[in-house]
Amino acid sequence: MIIKTDPDIIKGYFEDYSGLLGGHADRVILPDNEKEARDILLEASAKKIPVTISGGGTGVTGARIPFGGWVIATENLNKIIEINDKAFTATLQPGVRLTDLENELSKKGLTYLPDPTEPNAFLGGTISTNASGAKGFKYGPTRNYIKRLKLLLSTGDVINIKRGDYLINKGAFFSLPLKNKEIKIRMPDYSMPEIKTAAGYYIKDDMDLVDLFIGHEGTLGFILEADIALGIRPEAVMSFFSFFASEGDAIGFVRAAKAHKAMSLEYMDANSLSLLRTKYPNMPKSAKGLIYFEQDYKKESESRLVDSWTNLLEKHKALMEDSWFADSDKERMRLKELRHALPDIVNEIVRKNRMPKVGTDIAVPDGRFKEMLEFYKEKLASLGIDYVIFGHIGESHMHVNMLPKTEEEFKKSRLVYTEFVKKAVSLGGTVSAEHGIGKLKHPFLEIMYGKDNIKQMAILKKSLDPSCILGLDNIFPKELLK
């Protein structure tokens, strides 16, 4: 076990990609095994010391930023315990980086299908937020691939559950058997939107208990191990960077493309392309929208698939001569790097402006996407603040990044964000599709569920964390635990 207390050494644990400031803690502790983690939590519980669980620091909602107490960092719990290439599963500790996992899986011709966007994320962090990425269009989020979780509660008890062990209904009382006792849990009874979501605790009728701990944002327990499902690495993948002269043509293409079984369908608007041209001037100047998509395939079907996609792109007036295609790993990586360049450019602007960006994580049902996009454009046009719109259009999940230059513009951006949230909720959407709520989106979660349902979340937390020390202010305000 390593214990760090020097303020200059531990300050790196007080930040993530959210830009949330003011984090502080008395110490950062790096346990090497389950016993050490248990001893830390038992001492913290006895002394009522808040504990924040820290992963790779790639989150965007401030969930890992502590405001007092202790930090338990997971980087020493980083073993790939087993990769079973016959059962297509792996057993991992929470501190395994996704990029290290993928490197090991590639040696066996395997892959982790959800492929969350940030390769430096820790597995435990992606489970805690139900993370997803571009391939979520075909493969779904992290939740779909968790087969078993072993968790340490703040009471020192260990929960080791496999998918299928316990099925629960919302609103029901449930007795969770542990080694020497039972924990009685009352499940909340609110209704979640029937779309991709990472907002609050997962609650549904006939739900698997495992799912309660996927997306809990470090508030219910400390993940010790996870069994994940794996897939066979595709024989080949082709990537398209397809430019369109109008936003309408790009959106029309997406509606048709959803039936073609692409792995991903990603969108960038005209403002996004304008920013990218500062680093990639060879992008067509006439383009007003971009669809980036990937297709996995077997070599013998390559010609047929290329023809099929080409016909569809032509039908929807893609700028064929200006669009880019890649079917080798080297070329695909070039396109992937270009796709990831946009957030980097946005962050450069944020640093230059010395003002935080205001970025949404909203998704709506497919049938309401057009209405939501039109609402974005209408409100942003009247706002007069720089912005970009990009993201997972295949799942009707877009990121609107507003880039204020002044404090006044920042306040306006936050106000219009609230309008976006209210509109999305009215359409059956979610306020967070992949990043979670953390410490920054409490008001939005309340708009989505209402105060009484948020209180149900707090009651659930207290049944599993009776000393109320874990992940305080993540998901909902800590005052609801009193």
N, C-alpha and C positions, 0 to 999 in steps of 0.2 A: 504493500500500500504506500502511496505517495501522498503527502499532505503539503499543500502549498499555501502560504499566507502572505508572501511579499506582494504588496499592491502592484508593483511594476510587472511582476511575473504573471499574476492571475488576471490582469485587466483584459486580456484577450478573450476570456470567458464571459465578458460582460457585453458582447456584441454579436450580432449576426447580420444577415443581409437586410434587416428591417430598417436600420437607421435609428432604432429606439435608443435614447440616451439615458444616462443616470444610473445604470446598473452597478451593483456593488454586492460584495459578499465577504464574510469573515475568513473563509477558507475554501479551497478547491481540493477535493479528495479524489484520488484515482485508485479505486479498488482493483485488486488483481484476481479476485475470485468471489464466489457467492458468499462465503463466510464473512469476508471483509465488508462486502456490501450490506449484509444483514446486520453486522455490528454497528455500522454507521447509522442505518435507519433506526435501529432500536435505541441508540443513544439520542438521536435527534428527536424521536418520538417522546422519549422520557423527559427531555428538556424543552419540548415544544419549539424546536428550532426549524424554521422553514428549510426545505430541501428542493433545489432545482436540479433536474437531470439534464445533463449537457451532452449533446451529440456532436456532429461535425461542424455546427455553426453555420449551416447553409440555409436555415429557415428564414422566412420573411415576415413573421408576425411577432417576433420578440419572445417566443415561448421559452427559449433557453436563457434569457437574460434575467439574472436574479436581482431582487431588490431586498437584500439582507439574507442572513442565514448562511447555509452551506451550499456548495455546488458539488454534485457527484458527477464526475466526468467519466465517460465510458471508453475512452480510447485504448486503455489497457485490456479491455475485454473484447479482443479483436480476433479471436480464433475462428477459422473455418473448421469446425469440428469434424464434419463428414460431408462428402459429396457422393451420393448414391446414384450412379449412372444407370442402374437397372430400374430403380423405383422413381427416378427423375425427381429426387428431393435433395435438399441440403440442410444440414443443421449448423447454425451459426450463432455466435455471440453478437451482442448489439453493436459493438464498435467496429465491425467489419465495414470497410468502405465499399461502395458499390463498384468502383473501378477495379479494386483488388478481387472482388468476387467474380466479376466478369472475366478478368484475366485468367483465373483458375478454371472457370467453366469452359472457356474457349478451348482449353487444352483437351477437353473431353467431348467437344462438339456440342456443348450445351449452352443455354443462355437463360437469364432471368427475364421473363417476358414483359413485365410491366415497365421496366427501363425508366425509372423516374429521371427527370430532366437533369438533375445535378449529380454528376458522377462522383463527386467528393462527399456526398451525403453518407452518413452511417446508416446501416440497416435499421437499427433501433429507431432512429429519427423518422425514417420513411414509414415504419409501422405506426409510430405515434401520431403521424399526420395523415395516414392513408394516402401517401403520395402517389402521383402518377406522372406521366409524361406524354410525349407525342404519340407513342404507340398505344396509349390508352384507348384510342379509337377502336382498335381491333381487340386488344387483350384485356382492357379494363384496368382498374387501379390495384394497388398493393393488396387490398383486402382479398381479392380473388385467389391469392397465391400463398396465404398463410395457413399452414396445416396444423401447427401446434405452437403454443406459447407457454413459456415458463416464466412466471412473474414473481417478484418479491414484493410483498405488501409492506407498508410502513410498520405493521404489527410484528414483522419478522416471519410471518407465515408465507409459504410458497404455494402458488397455484400452478399446477402443471396440467394443461388441458389440451386435448386434441379436438380438432373440428369433428363434430358429431357426438361428442360426449354429453353435452347438455343443450337442449333446445328450450327456449323461454318465450313467453308471450309478453307483449308490452302491457304495462299496468299490473302485472302479476307479482306476487311475492315468491321469492326463490331462496332456497337454503343451499348454500354452497358448502359442501363438505370439505374440511381441511384435515390435517393430520390428527389433531386432538380436539377439534371443535367444529362448529358450523357458523357461517356468516349469513345472516338474513338480509336479503337485498330486495328492495321494492323497485321494480323497473318502472321508469316513466311511461306515460301513455300518449305522448305527443306523436304526431304523424310527420314523417320525413318526406321530402319531395322524392318522386320516383325517377331521379336522375343521379348522375355522378355528384357526390357531395362529400365534403370534409368539415361540416359545420356541426359541432356539438357531438354528444355521444350517439352512437348508432343504436337506434331503437326501432324494432319492427316485430310484428307477430311472427311466431315460429322462428325466431332468430337464434343463431348459434352463439353461445356464450363467448367464444373466441372473438366474435366481431365487436363485442363491447370494448375490448382492449385495443382495437385497431382504430386509431384516430382519437385516443384519449389524451394526447398532448402532455404526457408525463404527470397526469393528475391522479391516476388510480394505482399505479405500481411501477416497479423498476423491471424492465425486460431483461431477463438473464439469458434466455435462449429462444430461438425460433426455428421451426422447420418450415421451409419454403418449397413450393412446387416449382419445378424447372421445365423448360421446353427444349426441343431440339433446335440447335442453331440453324437458321435457314441456309439452304444450299447456295442461294444467291439473293441479292437485294438490288433493286433498281430505284433510283431517286430522280425526282423531277422538280425543277424550279420553273414553274409555269407562270408567265406574266400575262396580265390582261389589261386591255385599254380602258376598261371601266370596272368599277366595283360590282355592278350588276352582273356582268359577264362572269366574274370570279365566283360570286355567290351561286349563280345558276349552275356553274360547273360542279360546285360542291354537292348540290342536291342530287345531281346525277351520279357523281363519283361514289357516293356512299354505298351504292349497290355493287361496286367493283372490288370490294374486299381489300382495300389498301390497308397497310399497317397504320398509317397516319395521314391526317389531313390538317394542314396548318395554314394559317392566313396571316398576311401582313397588308396593312392599308397603305394609301398613297403617302401619308406622312412617314410611315416606317421606311418606305422605299427611299424617300428623300434623305433621311438620315443615313441609310446604308450607302447611298451614292457618295457620301463624303469619304468613304473608305474604298468603295467599289464603283468607280466612275463608269465602268462598262455596263452597268445596269441600264436597260432601255429607258430613255427619258419619257417616252409616251405611256409607260406602264402606270396604272392607277391602283393595281392590286396584284398580289402574288399568292399563289397556292403552292405550298411545298408538300409533296407527298411521297411516300415510299411504298413499295410493293415487294413482298418476298415471293420467291418463285423457284421452280426447278428449271434447270438449264434448257430442257427440251421444249419448255413452253414459252421461252423468252420472246421469240419472234411474234407469236400470237398475242402475248400481253402487250408488247410495245405497239403493235398495230391497233389493239383495242383502245389503249389509252390515247394514242395519237388521234384516232377517229373522234373520241369523246372531246378532246381538247379543241380540235378543229371545229366541231359542232358548236362549241361554246365560245368561239372567236378568240382563243388564246393567241398570243403573239408568238407563233410557232418558230419563226426564224430567230427570235431573240431569246427564246426559252432555253434552259440548260437541262441536260440529261446526264446521268452518271450510272454506270453499271459495274465499276470497279471499286474496290475498297478505298483506293487513294482518291478517286474522283468524288466518291460519296462523302469522305471525310472533309473534302474541300467545301462541299455544299453544306454539310452539317456545321462546319465552323462559321460559314457565312450566316446561317440561320441563328447561331448563338451570338453573333457579333452585335445584333440589335440591343439586347439587354446591356451589353458592355458599353455601347455608345450612349444609351440612356443614362447609365451610371456616371459616365464622364460628364454629361450635361448636369446631372444632379450635383456633382462636385463643383462644377463651374458656377452654377447658380447659388450654391450654398443653401439650398432649400431641399427638403425631402420630396421625392416624387410621391404622388398619390395614386396607388395602383389597385385596381379591382381584381377580384378572383371569382367573378359571378358566372354562373351557368343557368340556362333556362331550358325548358323542354324544346325539342327540335321544332315543333310546330309554332313556337312563339319567338324563334330566333330573329326573324326578319323584323318583327315589331320592336324587339329589344335593341337591335342594331340601329334602327331608325331613331329610337329614343336617344341613344348615345349621341348620334350625329347631331340631332336637333339641339340638345342641351350643350354640347361642346361648342357648336357654332356660335351660340350666344354668349358663351363663357369668355371667349377671347384669350384662352390660355393654350400654350403649346401642348400637344398630346400625340400619342400613337396608339393604335389599336392593333393587336396581334394575338395569336393564340390558337387554341385547339378547336377550330371551327367544326371539325367532324363531330364534336360532342356539344356543339352550341355553347362553348366555354371560351370566352374572350377575356383578354387582359387589356383594360383601358389604363394607360399610364399617362397621368396628367403631370406636367413639368412646370410647376410654378417658379417664378423668378423672385417674387416678393412675399412677405408675410401675408399681405392682403390677398394675393393670388392663391396662396396656400389655403387660407380660410375658405375662399370661394370654392376651391377644389374639393375640400372636405364636405362642404354643404351639398355640392352636386353629386358627390359619391353617395350621400344619404338618399338623394332622389333616385339614383340608379338602383340602390338596394330596395327601396320601396316598390319601384316598378318591377324589378325582378321577382320579388316575393309575390306580388299581385298576379304574376304570370306563372306561378308554381315553381319558381327557381330557387337557387341556393345562394347565400351570401359568400360561401367559400366552397369551391369545387375541388381544390387540391392542396391548399396551403394551410388550412386550419384557421382557428380563430386567434389563438395566442392571447397576447395582452392588448392588442390594438383594435379588435373588432367586436368588443362586447356590445356596443349599441346596435350594431348590425344584427348580431345574433338575437338580440331581444326583439328587433323588428320582425325577424323571421319566425320566432317561436312564442314571443310574449313572456312577460315577467314570471307568470306562474309556472310555465314549463321550464324556464331557466332555474327556478327554485327546485324543481324536481331533479334536475341534474345535480344540484348541490347536495340534496338529500342522498342521492345515489353515491356520490363521492364520499360522503361522511360514513356510509356503511362499510366502505372498503378502506378508507383512510381516516379512522376515527380521531386521530390526533390532528388531522387537518394540516399536514405539513408539506404535502407534495404538490409541486407545480402551482403554487398560489398565484392567483390572478390569470392563470391560463384558462381559457374558455369563458369563464364568468368571474365577476369581481369576488375577491376573497371575503368581502363583507357578508355575502350570502351564507357563509359557513358558520356564522356566529349564532 
